[in-house]
Amino acid sequence: MAGSRRTRELKDIDRQEVLQALAQARSSLIEARRCMRPRSGLSRSAEAVISEIDDFAYVLTGTRDHFHLKAHGTPARSDRKSD
C-alpha cells in the first residue's frame, strides 16, 4: 500500500497552545544558557534550538520576532492644548 500522509491544519486554539509551549521552552533554554560557557558545545546547541523555535514561530505567525521583546516607547505627543 502506498503510504498516505494525513496532514491537518492547526486550528487557532491549537496554534496558541503550540506558541505557548514554544515560548516556555525558549525561555527555559535562554535561562539555562546563562549558566553555560559562552562558546561551549552545549551553549551552541541551545542557541540552535532557540533559532529553530524562532523559525517554527515564523511559520505559525508570519513574523520572525514573535518571541522577541517588543520595544516600548513613549506615546505620541498630542499637539492639541487642553482647554
OpenMM code with the backbone's topology and positions (N, CA, C; nanometers):
from openmm import Vec3, app, unit

residues = "MET ALA GLY SER ARG ARG THR ARG GLU LEU LYS ASP ILE ASP ARG GLN GLU VAL LEU GLN ALA LEU ALA GLN ALA ARG SER SER LEU ILE GLU ALA ARG ARG CYS MET ARG PRO ARG SER GLY LEU SER ARG SER ALA GLU ALA VAL ILE SER GLU ILE ASP ASP PHE ALA TYR VAL LEU THR GLY THR ARG ASP HIS PHE HIS LEU LYS ALA HIS GLY THR PRO ALA ARG SER ASP ARG LYS SER ASP".split()
positions = [
    Vec3(0.0842, -0.1169, 0.0000),
    Vec3(0.0000, 0.0000, 0.0000),
    Vec3(0.0892, 0.1238, 0.0000),
    Vec3(0.0577, 0.2134, -0.0857),
    Vec3(0.1326, 0.3379, -0.0916),
    Vec3(0.1023, 0.4178, 0.0348),
    Vec3(0.2061, 0.4653, 0.1000),
    Vec3(0.1857, 0.5393, 0.2245),
    Vec3(0.1200, 0.6735, 0.1988),
    Vec3(0.0099, 0.6950, 0.2639),
    Vec3(-0.0551, 0.8250, 0.2518),
    Vec3(-0.0359, 0.8997, 0.3827),
    Vec3(-0.0051, 1.0226, 0.3703),
    Vec3(0.0173, 1.1050, 0.4887),
    Vec3(-0.1081, 1.1848, 0.5172),
    Vec3(-0.1395, 1.1893, 0.6416),
    Vec3(-0.2504, 1.2735, 0.6833),
    Vec3(-0.1916, 1.4024, 0.7388),
    Vec3(-0.2392, 1.5091, 0.6902),
    Vec3(-0.1974, 1.6372, 0.7461),
    Vec3(-0.3216, 1.7096, 0.7927),
    Vec3(-0.3058, 1.7789, 0.8969),
    Vec3(-0.4190, 1.8570, 0.9446),
    Vec3(-0.3672, 1.9944, 0.9790),
    Vec3(-0.4460, 2.0914, 0.9491),
    Vec3(-0.4055, 2.2284, 0.9781),
    Vec3(-0.4281, 2.2574, 1.1256),
    Vec3(-0.3426, 2.3405, 1.1786),
    Vec3(-0.3605, 2.3795, 1.3174),
    Vec3(-0.4762, 2.4777, 1.3277),
    Vec3(-0.5644, 2.4509, 1.4190),
    Vec3(-0.6713, 2.5464, 1.4469),
    Vec3(-0.6099, 2.6612, 1.5245),
    Vec3(-0.6813, 2.7722, 1.5316),
    Vec3(-0.6280, 2.8876, 1.6037),
    Vec3(-0.5956, 2.8537, 1.7486),
    Vec3(-0.6806, 2.7776, 1.8132),
    Vec3(-0.6541, 2.7440, 1.9536),
    Vec3(-0.5336, 2.6516, 1.9641),
    Vec3(-0.5189, 2.5581, 1.8730),
    Vec3(-0.4007, 2.4717, 1.8724),
    Vec3(-0.2757, 2.5547, 1.8495),
    Vec3(-0.2843, 2.6504, 1.7602),
    Vec3(-0.1703, 2.7367, 1.7282),
    Vec3(-0.1254, 2.8120, 1.8538),
    Vec3(-0.2203, 2.8636, 1.9289),
    Vec3(-0.1860, 2.9366, 2.0509),
    Vec3(-0.1234, 2.8452, 2.1548),
    Vec3(-0.1742, 2.7234, 2.1662),
    Vec3(-0.1166, 2.6281, 2.2606),
    Vec3(0.0271, 2.5938, 2.2215),
    Vec3(0.0497, 2.5744, 2.0940),
    Vec3(0.1850, 2.5435, 2.0454),
    Vec3(0.2780, 2.6617, 2.0721),
    Vec3(0.2328, 2.7820, 2.0434),
    Vec3(0.3154, 2.9007, 2.0661),
    Vec3(0.3473, 2.9188, 2.2139),
    Vec3(0.2515, 2.8891, 2.3010),
    Vec3(0.2770, 2.8999, 2.4448),
    Vec3(0.3824, 2.7985, 2.4889),
    Vec3(0.3719, 2.6768, 2.4386),
    Vec3(0.4702, 2.5739, 2.4730),
    Vec3(0.6088, 2.6116, 2.4197),
    Vec3(0.6137, 2.6640, 2.2984),
    Vec3(0.7409, 2.7067, 2.2405),
    Vec3(0.8007, 2.8220, 2.3208),
    Vec3(0.7159, 2.9143, 2.3637),
    Vec3(0.7638, 3.0279, 2.4425),
    Vec3(0.8250, 2.9801, 2.5739),
    Vec3(0.7604, 2.8837, 2.6368),
    Vec3(0.8124, 2.8310, 2.7630),
    Vec3(0.9453, 2.7588, 2.7406),
    Vec3(0.9525, 2.6775, 2.6368),
    Vec3(1.0768, 2.6057, 2.6062),
    Vec3(1.1887, 2.7035, 2.5741),
    Vec3(1.1582, 2.8054, 2.4954),
    Vec3(1.2581, 2.9052, 2.4560),
    Vec3(1.3105, 2.9786, 2.5784),
    Vec3(1.2193, 3.0174, 2.6658),
    Vec3(1.2569, 3.0875, 2.7877),
    Vec3(1.3462, 3.0007, 2.8765),
    Vec3(1.3127, 2.8736, 2.8882),
    Vec3(1.3936, 2.7811, 2.9679),
    Vec3(1.5330, 2.7652, 2.9095),
    Vec3(1.5421, 2.7565, 2.7784),
    Vec3(1.6730, 2.7431, 2.7129),
    Vec3(1.7582, 2.8682, 2.7324),
    Vec3(1.6958, 2.9833, 2.7239),
    Vec3(1.7693, 3.1084, 2.7432),
    Vec3(1.8214, 3.1160, 2.8865),
    Vec3(1.7383, 3.0772, 2.9821),
    Vec3(1.7802, 3.0782, 3.1222),
    Vec3(1.8940, 2.9786, 3.1449),
    Vec3(1.8832, 2.8599, 3.0891),
    Vec3(1.9881, 2.7583, 3.1058),
    Vec3(2.1179, 2.8026, 3.0402),
    Vec3(2.1066, 2.8698, 2.9274),
    Vec3(2.2264, 2.9132, 2.8544),
    Vec3(2.3075, 3.0149, 2.9334),
    Vec3(2.2419, 3.0871, 3.0231),
    Vec3(2.3131, 3.1863, 3.1052),
    Vec3(2.4176, 3.1212, 3.1963),
    Vec3(2.3965, 2.9946, 3.2300),
    Vec3(2.4888, 2.9234, 3.3189),
    Vec3(2.5972, 2.8484, 3.2424),
    Vec3(2.5906, 2.8505, 3.1121),
    Vec3(2.6853, 2.7744, 3.0298),
    Vec3(2.8017, 2.8622, 2.9858),
    Vec3(2.9130, 2.7971, 2.9581),
    Vec3(3.0246, 2.8708, 2.8980),
    Vec3(2.9783, 2.9189, 2.7610),
    Vec3(3.0066, 3.0420, 2.7259),
    Vec3(2.9535, 3.1018, 2.6026),
    Vec3(2.9829, 3.0253, 2.4745),
    Vec3(3.0993, 2.9673, 2.4615),
    Vec3(3.1347, 2.9026, 2.3350),
    Vec3(3.1342, 2.7507, 2.3442),
    Vec3(3.0724, 2.6977, 2.4481),
    Vec3(3.0707, 2.5529, 2.4644),
    Vec3(2.9754, 2.4894, 2.3631),
    Vec3(2.9939, 2.3620, 2.3410),
    Vec3(2.9049, 2.2898, 2.2502),
    Vec3(2.7620, 2.2911, 2.2999),
    Vec3(2.7439, 2.2824, 2.4310),
    Vec3(2.6101, 2.2833, 2.4881),
    Vec3(2.5417, 2.4176, 2.4654),
    Vec3(2.6163, 2.5255, 2.4830),
    Vec3(2.5622, 2.6587, 2.4599),
    Vec3(2.5244, 2.6777, 2.3130),
    Vec3(2.6103, 2.6308, 2.2236),
    Vec3(2.5797, 2.6416, 2.0803),
    Vec3(2.4581, 2.5575, 2.0430),
    Vec3(2.4440, 2.4424, 2.1064),
    Vec3(2.3277, 2.3576, 2.0812),
    Vec3(2.1993, 2.4253, 2.1292),
    Vec3(2.2056, 2.4852, 2.2466),
    Vec3(2.0884, 2.5577, 2.2980),
    Vec3(2.0516, 2.6713, 2.2037),
    Vec3(2.1513, 2.7439, 2.1551),
    Vec3(2.1269, 2.8535, 2.0613),
    Vec3(2.0624, 2.8025, 1.9327),
    Vec3(2.1050, 2.6855, 1.8861),
    Vec3(2.0484, 2.6271, 1.7647),
    Vec3(1.9012, 2.5916, 1.7853),
    Vec3(1.8680, 2.5370, 1.9025),
    Vec3(1.7284, 2.5019, 1.9301),
    Vec3(1.6439, 2.6293, 1.9406),
    Vec3(1.6973, 2.7324, 2.0037),
    Vec3(1.6262, 2.8606, 2.0130),
    Vec3(1.5988, 2.9148, 1.8727),
    Vec3(1.6967, 2.9046, 1.7852),
    Vec3(1.6806, 2.9505, 1.6471),
    Vec3(1.5722, 2.8703, 1.5743),
    Vec3(1.5699, 2.7404, 1.5968),
    Vec3(1.4661, 2.6555, 1.5352),
    Vec3(1.3277, 2.6908, 1.5885),
    Vec3(1.3191, 2.7221, 1.7183),
    Vec3(1.1913, 2.7648, 1.7760),
    Vec3(1.1449, 2.8933, 1.7088),
    Vec3(1.2368, 2.9882, 1.6899),
    Vec3(1.2018, 3.1131, 1.6219),
    Vec3(1.1554, 3.0870, 1.4791),
    Vec3(1.2212, 2.9944, 1.4096),
    Vec3(1.1806, 2.9599, 1.2730),
    Vec3(1.0412, 2.8986, 1.2708),
    Vec3(1.0135, 2.8111, 1.3666),
    Vec3(0.8818, 2.7477, 1.3727),
    Vec3(0.7744, 2.8516, 1.4042),
    Vec3(0.8063, 2.9449, 1.4945),
    Vec3(0.7121, 3.0529, 1.5258),
    Vec3(0.6857, 3.1382, 1.4027),
    Vec3(0.7865, 3.1564, 1.3206),
    Vec3(0.7697, 3.2322, 1.1964),
    Vec3(0.6693, 3.1622, 1.1039),
    Vec3(0.6792, 3.0314, 1.0960),
    Vec3(0.5855, 2.9556, 1.0128),
    Vec3(0.4428, 2.9723, 1.0660),
    Vec3(0.4286, 2.9726, 1.1979),
    Vec3(0.2956, 2.9824, 1.2576),
    Vec3(0.2381, 3.1231, 1.2558),
    Vec3(0.3252, 3.2242, 1.2699),
    Vec3(0.2751, 3.3606, 1.2872),
    Vec3(0.3046, 3.4537, 1.1706),
    Vec3(0.4063, 3.4213, 1.0924),
    Vec3(0.4440, 3.5098, 0.9828),
    Vec3(0.5400, 3.6194, 1.0250),
    Vec3(0.5850, 3.6163, 1.1501),
    Vec3(0.6799, 3.7160, 1.1968),
    Vec3(0.7976, 3.6474, 1.2646),
    Vec3(0.9179, 3.6876, 1.2283),
    Vec3(1.0377, 3.6230, 1.2815),
    Vec3(1.0664, 3.6610, 1.4264),
    Vec3(1.0144, 3.7723, 1.4714),
    Vec3(1.0463, 3.8180, 1.6070),
    Vec3(0.9283, 3.8026, 1.7030),
    Vec3(0.8496, 3.6995, 1.6827),
    Vec3(0.7311, 3.6784, 1.7661),
    Vec3(0.7653, 3.6723, 1.9145),
    Vec3(0.8746, 3.6058, 1.9496),
    Vec3(0.9114, 3.5895, 2.0900),
    Vec3(1.0049, 3.6974, 2.1409),
    Vec3(1.0479, 3.7866, 2.0566),
    Vec3(1.1405, 3.8913, 2.0989),
    Vec3(1.0647, 3.9995, 2.1731),
    Vec3(1.1329, 4.0634, 2.2639),
    Vec3(1.0695, 4.1715, 2.3383),
    Vec3(1.0338, 4.2857, 2.2438),
    Vec3(0.9174, 4.3363, 2.2617),
    Vec3(0.8734, 4.4493, 2.1815),
    Vec3(0.9257, 4.5778, 2.2462),
    Vec3(0.9733, 4.6663, 2.1645),
    Vec3(1.0226, 4.7937, 2.2166),
    Vec3(0.9061, 4.8740, 2.2725),
    Vec3(0.9272, 4.9275, 2.3885),
    Vec3(0.8230, 5.0132, 2.4431),
    Vec3(0.8705, 5.1565, 2.4298),
    Vec3(0.7828, 5.2365, 2.3823),
    Vec3(0.8193, 5.3751, 2.3574),
    Vec3(0.7196, 5.4693, 2.4213),
    Vec3(0.7472, 5.5919, 2.4081),
    Vec3(0.6596, 5.6950, 2.4607),
    Vec3(0.5480, 5.7179, 2.3605),
    Vec3(0.4244, 5.7276, 2.4088),
    Vec3(0.3140, 5.7540, 2.3152),
    Vec3(0.3336, 5.8877, 2.2449),
    Vec3(0.2802, 5.8970, 2.1271),
    Vec3(0.2929, 6.0214, 2.0508),
    Vec3(0.2313, 6.1375, 2.1290),
    Vec3(0.3010, 6.2488, 2.1240),
    Vec3(0.2531, 6.3669, 2.1949),
    Vec3(0.1475, 6.4361, 2.1126),
    Vec3(0.0430, 6.4765, 2.1764),
    Vec3(-0.0637, 6.5469, 2.1078),
    Vec3(-0.0288, 6.6955, 2.1022),
    Vec3(-0.0501, 6.7562, 1.9840),
    Vec3(-0.0231, 6.8986, 1.9682),
    Vec3(-0.1397, 6.9838, 2.0184),
    Vec3(-0.2499, 6.9174, 2.0466),
    Vec3(-0.3683, 6.9912, 2.0934),
    Vec3(-0.3493, 7.0343, 2.2378),
    Vec3(-0.3870, 7.1554, 2.2659),
    Vec3(-0.3781, 7.2059, 2.4040),
    Vec3(-0.5102, 7.1830, 2.4734),
    Vec3(-0.5032, 7.1452, 2.6007),
    Vec3(-0.6252, 7.1242, 2.6789),
    Vec3(-0.6822, 7.2602, 2.7155),
    Vec3(-0.8109, 7.2721, 2.7013),
    Vec3(-0.8753, 7.3999, 2.7354),
    Vec3(-0.9292, 7.3968, 2.8741),
] * unit.nanometer
topology = app.Topology()
chain = topology.addChain("A")
for resn in residues:
    res = topology.addResidue(resn, chain)
    for name in ("N", "CA", "C"):
        topology.addAtom(name, app.Element.getBySymbol(name[0]), res)
